[in-house]
Amino acid sequence: MQNVVQISEVTECNGEDLNSLCSLLIAVVSDGASIGFLPPLSNEDARKYWQGVMAAGVKVWIARSHGEIVGTVQLNLCTTQNGDHRAEIAKLMVHPHKRRLGIARRLMVAAEQKAVELNRSLLVLDIRVGDPSNALYRSCGFTEAGRIPHYARSADGTLHDTVLHYKLLTSPEVAVPENYVPIQTGAFHHVEINVSSLRTSCEFWGWLLEFLGYESYQEWPEGHSWRKRDAYLVLVQTDPKYTGSGYHRKRIGLNHLALYAGSRRQVDELTRLLRDRGVQMLYKDRHPYAGGPDHYAVFFEDPDRIKVEVVAP
């Protein structure tokens, strides 16, 4: 059975949803999130916060899985006369047990779409330096504007710098070209890969695909998929009776997967992150031109040693 996560906007906070949001806030604060609170956060303080959130100029979305709220985000609309073109992304949270499933990205998409609908052309946000969400925001198209030192304090008293991000939004009034074709004939619909360990491969591919702009699409006990626009990639747990021979790209079948990066700069950033994560890199002596003098790319292996290439346009 697929684990469907539903994203919806909410305009009031009470009853079971209030209890669920309090539990979510307490969980992410206990996990070290820098969202304005310090652990241990009491249920009373969490409840007081959520009861005061719903106000004019604040839009709130929740992510719900099997009836439980597992994520949320806010869009704070600037109400000043000279700032009614901008909004702030705030309080993006995903339960620690539900991360790497594309929930945060889907919440961000919902908030951004609402901003466009409300004619907001600029989004801003801030995040603690070093937090994993920095990679998410960059992959969502946000640009770093600067840093403020000693901005937020952690539970042990350490003062942390914060990063300011912004994103200029496309105007909703931009016309779609008459010859626009949403699905191109002959384009890939999806790619499905059998893996030896679904959990290990999901950790690897989930992080990589989210970095490249994919979002979690479907999840069931034997598989998981990520989607970007009209195409998606599927991982499926291999039946144990077929895992003995393993994978080798020199055999008949798939040799490698190549995915586009947004730029050479993103290839460089991905290369650094892959090395930090201890991923097996390929052709290190020829990087980043292992594919040729005009081919700027990084090559590496997934947990099953499937070769992956991410190349700049």
C-alpha positions in Angstrom: 0.0 0.0 0.0 1.4 3.4 -1.0 2.2 5.9 1.8 0.4 8.9 0.3 1.3 12.3 1.8 -1.4 15.0 1.4 -0.5 18.7 1.4 -3.3 21.1 2.4 -3.7 24.7 3.5 -5.3 25.2 6.9 -7.0 28.3 8.3 -7.6 27.2 11.9 -5.7 25.2 14.5 -7.7 23.2 17.1 -8.7 19.7 18.2 -6.6 16.8 17.1 -4.7 18.9 14.5 -3.6 21.2 17.3 -2.3 18.2 19.4 -0.5 16.8 16.3 1.1 20.2 15.5 2.3 20.5 19.1 3.9 17.0 18.9 5.5 17.9 15.6 7.0 21.1 16.9 8.3 19.4 20.1 9.9 16.6 18.0 11.8 18.9 15.6 13.0 21.2 18.4 14.2 18.1 20.3 16.0 17.0 17.2 18.0 20.3 17.1 16.0 22.4 14.5 16.7 26.1 14.7 13.1 27.5 14.4 13.0 29.9 17.3 12.7 27.5 20.2 15.1 25.7 22.5 14.7 22.2 23.9 13.1 20.9 26.0 10.0 22.6 24.7 6.9 22.1 26.9 3.6 21.1 25.4 2.1 24.3 27.0 4.5 26.5 25.1 4.0 24.6 21.9 0.2 24.9 22.3 0.5 28.6 23.0 2.5 29.1 19.9 0.2 27.3 17.5 -2.9 29.0 19.0 -1.4 32.3 18.0 -0.2 31.4 14.5 -3.4 31.8 12.5 -3.6 35.5 11.8 -4.0 37.9 8.9 -1.1 37.7 6.6 0.0 34.2 7.6 -0.7 31.2 5.4 -0.1 27.7 6.8 0.2 24.3 5.1 0.3 20.9 6.7 1.5 17.5 5.3 -0.6 14.6 6.5 0.3 10.9 6.3 -2.2 8.3 7.5 -4.1 11.0 9.4 -1.0 12.3 11.2 0.5 15.7 10.6 4.2 15.1 9.7 5.2 18.5 8.3 4.2 22.1 8.0 5.4 25.4 6.5 4.3 29.1 6.7 4.2 31.9 4.3 4.3 35.3 6.1 3.0 38.0 3.8 4.6 41.4 4.2 1.8 44.0 4.9 3.7 47.3 4.6 2.9 49.5 1.6 6.4 49.3 0.3 6.7 45.5 0.9 3.4 44.1 -0.4 5.3 42.4 -3.2 7.3 40.0 -0.9 6.7 37.2 1.6 8.8 35.1 4.0 9.1 31.4 4.2 9.0 30.4 7.9 8.8 27.4 10.2 9.4 24.7 7.6 9.3 21.4 9.7 9.2 17.7 8.9 9.0 15.1 11.6 12.5 13.5 12.1 11.0 10.0 11.2 9.5 11.3 7.9 12.5 13.0 6.3 14.1 12.1 3.0 10.6 11.5 1.5 10.3 14.8 -0.4 7.7 16.3 2.1 9.7 19.5 2.7 10.0 20.1 -1.1 6.2 19.6 -1.6 5.5 22.1 1.2 7.8 24.6 -0.4 6.1 24.2 -3.7 2.7 24.8 -2.1 3.9 28.0 -0.4 5.6 29.3 -3.6 2.5 28.6 -5.7 0.4 30.6 -3.2 2.9 33.5 -3.3 2.6 33.6 -7.1 -1.2 33.6 -6.9 -1.0 36.5 -4.5 1.3 38.5 -6.8 4.3 38.2 -4.5 7.4 38.5 -6.7 10.1 38.0 -3.9 10.5 35.3 -1.3 13.0 35.5 1.6 14.0 33.2 4.4 16.8 32.6 6.8 18.4 29.4 8.0 21.2 28.5 10.4 24.6 27.9 8.7 25.3 24.2 8.2 21.7 23.0 8.5 20.7 20.4 5.9 17.8 22.7 4.7 20.4 25.0 3.1 20.8 22.4 0.3 17.0 22.1 -0.1 16.6 25.8 -0.5 19.4 26.0 -3.0 17.8 23.2 -5.1 14.5 25.1 -4.9 16.1 28.0 -6.7 17.0 30.2 -3.7 20.1 32.3 -3.7 22.3 33.2 -0.8 22.2 37.0 -0.1 24.6 37.1 2.9 25.2 35.9 6.4 24.7 37.4 9.9 27.1 36.2 12.6 26.0 35.1 16.0 22.3 35.3 15.0 20.8 32.3 16.8 21.6 30.5 20.1 21.5 26.7 20.5 20.7 24.8 23.7 24.3 24.6 24.8 24.8 28.4 24.5 26.7 28.4 21.2 25.9 31.3 18.9 25.4 30.4 15.3 25.6 32.4 12.0 22.5 32.5 9.8 22.2 32.5 6.0 19.8 34.9 4.3 18.2 33.5 1.1 16.0 35.0 -1.5 14.1 33.9 -4.7 12.7 36.1 -7.4 9.4 34.5 -8.6 8.1 34.3 -12.2 5.1 36.5 -12.7 1.9 34.6 -13.1 1.0 37.0 -15.9 3.7 35.6 -18.2 2.0 33.9 -21.1 2.6 30.3 -22.0 3.9 30.0 -25.6 1.3 28.8 -28.1 3.6 25.9 -29.2 4.2 24.7 -25.7 4.0 20.9 -25.4 3.8 19.6 -21.8 4.8 16.1 -22.7 7.3 15.4 -25.5 6.8 12.4 -27.6 9.6 9.9 -27.1 10.7 11.4 -23.7 11.2 9.0 -20.9 8.1 8.3 -18.8 10.0 6.6 -15.9 13.1 4.5 -15.1 12.8 1.6 -12.7 15.8 0.1 -10.9 15.9 -3.1 -8.8 18.1 -2.6 -5.7 19.7 -5.0 -3.2 18.7 -2.8 -0.2 15.7 -0.5 -0.6 16.4 1.4 2.6 20.1 2.0 1.8 19.3 3.0 -1.8 16.5 5.3 -0.8 18.8 7.2 1.6 21.3 7.6 -1.3 18.9 8.4 -4.1 16.5 10.4 -2.0 19.1 12.9 -1.0 20.6 13.1 -4.6 17.3 13.5 -6.4 16.0 16.1 -4.0 19.2 18.0 -4.5 18.4 18.0 -8.2 14.8 19.2 -7.8 12.9 15.9 -7.6 10.1 15.3 -5.0 9.0 12.1 -3.4 6.2 10.7 -5.6 5.1 7.2 -4.4 6.1 4.9 -1.5 5.1 1.3 -0.7 6.8 -1.6 1.2 8.8 -2.8 -1.8 9.5 0.5 -3.5 9.8 4.3 -3.7 9.7 6.8 -6.5 10.7 10.4 -7.0 9.2 12.7 -9.7 10.3 15.8 -11.6 7.8 17.2 -14.0 6.6 14.4 -16.3 9.2 11.7 -15.5 10.0 9.7 -12.4 12.6 7.3 -11.1 11.6 4.1 -9.2 13.6 2.0 -6.8 12.3 -1.5 -6.1 13.5 -4.1 -3.6 15.0 -7.1 -5.5 13.6 -10.5 -4.7 16.3 -12.3 -2.6 16.5 -15.2 -5.0 17.8 -12.8 -7.7 20.4 -10.9 -5.6 23.2 -13.5 -5.7 25.0 -12.3 -8.8 24.8 -8.6 -7.9 25.2 -5.8 -10.4 28.0 -4.9 -12.7 27.8 -2.2 -15.4 30.0 -4.2 -17.8 27.3 -6.9 -18.1 24.4 -6.7 -20.5 21.9 -4.1 -19.3 22.1 -0.6 -17.8 25.6 0.9 -17.9 24.9 4.2 -16.1 22.3 6.9 -15.5 23.1 10.5 -16.5 21.1 13.4 -15.0 21.3 17.2 -15.8 22.6 19.6 -13.2 21.4 23.2 -13.4 24.9 24.6 -14.0 28.6 23.9 -13.6 28.4 25.6 -10.2 25.9 23.0 -9.1 28.1 20.2 -10.3 30.9 21.6 -8.2 28.6 21.9 -5.2 27.4 18.3 -5.7 30.9 17.0 -6.0 31.8 18.6 -2.7 28.7 17.1 -1.0 29.4 13.7 -2.4 32.9 13.7 -1.1 31.7 14.8 2.3 29.3 11.9 2.4 32.0 9.4 1.5 30.4 8.4 -1.8 32.6 6.4 -4.2 33.8 8.8 -6.8 34.8 7.7 -10.3 37.5 9.1 -12.7 38.9 11.4 -10.1 42.1 12.0 -12.1 40.0 13.4 -15.0 37.3 15.3 -13.1 35.4 17.3 -14.1 36.2 16.5 -17.8 36.1 12.7 -17.7 33.4 12.7 -20.4 35.5 15.0 -22.7 36.8 18.5 -22.9 33.4 20.0 -23.4 31.5 17.7 -21.0 31.5 19.1 -17.4 30.3 16.4 -15.1 30.8 14.3 -11.9 30.7 10.5 -11.9 30.1 8.4 -8.9 28.5 5.1 -7.7 25.3 4.3 -5.9 25.2 1.7 -3.0 24.8 -1.1 -5.6 27.7 0.3 -7.6 25.5 1.6 -10.4 27.3 4.4 -12.1 25.7 7.8 -11.9 26.6 10.9 -13.9 25.4 14.5 -13.2 26.3 16.8 -16.1 26.1 20.5 -16.6 24.1 21.8 -19.6 
